[in-house]
Amino acid sequence: MNLALTPLISLIAGILILLVPRLLNYIVAIYLIVIGLVGIFGGNFNLRF
């Protein structure tokens, strides 16, 4: 089973924002950093289970 990293991060971030709205700034910052790193290093990260 291949699981894309970006949708998983988006789902987790959305749930955390709903539960704790004060985390919005941190979640957005971490999300942008992760997306930037994935873009720089090729974006071929797949989690295999």
NORLINHU-V12794 format. One line per field, one symbol per residue. burial: I if it has 9 or more other ideal C-beta (glycine too) atoms within 8 Angstrom, else O. Layout:
# NORLINHU-V12794
burial->???
This chain:
# NORLINHU-V12794
burial->OOIOIOOIIIOOIOOIIOOOOOIOOOIIOIIOOIIOOIOOOOOOOOOOO
